[in-house]
Amino acid sequence: MNTNFDKQRFVKCLKYRLTDRFMITYSILALVVCLPMMGVVFATGATSFPLLASCVYTLLFGVVLATNKHFDTLLPATAFEKFASFCAAVAIYVAAIFAVVGSATLVLAATGMQRNPDFPTVRFGSALMAVFASMPIGVMVGNLRRINTQSAGLAMIIPMLVGIALIYLSWKFTALWMLLAMAAVGLALWYLAYRGYCRRQVS
């Protein structure tokens, strides 16, 4: 097989990712967990909370790679094409979850039940950067050779805790250097996740 990047192989892998039962299952799970938090908007007017929750719970995708290891290995493509298609599928599903939860939050804020909705002041950049920097941790756990219930749980819980901590720090220290530092850490972790994925494919 040609090791150069092939667009057709990438598109085929992406189609598989988007229709993968694990990806769909955990996307629905993430959405189901986030939607009840809309009640927080009615109770407190804190429109940022459900959006933050949707941001954190998208880290469930770390478990997808762990539970889908066997089928993922059989995809007829290079390691980079498969890894890139996984990242692209995650980005699409994350955008969809944000769109649903964000739209619901906007509707609630527009009902007039909250006099001072804080939606315009939600720091999306900080939250997204925190997810960008913490999600690779779940992917690295998912790259382990022996995948079991415990490692899958770690792939979900550890990134969530790291993501929450990073979001808290980024909201407390809103300096630009904080966001740049998270971006640098995120890039390094994604590179390590990709190298681990390559080793998993070889083994």
Disulfide bonds with the S-S distance in Angstrom:
none
